[in-house]
């Protein structure tokens, strides 16, 4: 039986190639000194993703005035692995309103 190569997790490279990004490379931010982040917004589904460059980790986030609130791991895992729904879906609205977030202090 031949050895099967495992795919590289999508979140290591980018959230998904199916999203339509406002800025193709995202916005590079340094909210906390020494903790560079890249923020990407999909114009189709309105989902926000943040890449912590120090940890090489993508996660779903809710943008606030001066920082982000990180969605819980369940929401992040879902958004990072599924294709863009091309519209803002009810589940996303519920997630945005719920308490499934924590402030990103990195």
CORUR-V298048 format. One record per backbone hydrogen bond with DSSP energy under -0.5 kcal/mol. CO is the residue of the C=O (numbers start at 1). NH is the residue of the N-H. Records with the same first field share a line. If there is no record, write none. Layout:
CO: NH, NH
//
This chain:
3: 5
9: 12, 13
10: 13, 14
16: 19
19: 21
20: 43
23: 26
26: 28
27: 29, 39
29: 37
31: 33
32: 35
35: 32
36: 53, 54
37: 29
38: 51
39: 27
40: 49
41: 22, 43
42: 46
47: 42
48: 61
49: 40
50: 52, 59
51: 38, 53
52: 56, 57
57: 52
59: 50
60: 71
61: 48, 63
62: 69
67: 64
68: 70, 104
69: 62
70: 102
72: 76
73: 77
74: 78
75: 79
76: 80
77: 81
78: 82
87: 89
89: 93
90: 94
91: 95
92: 96
93: 97
94: 98
99: 101
100: 72
102: 70
103: 105
//
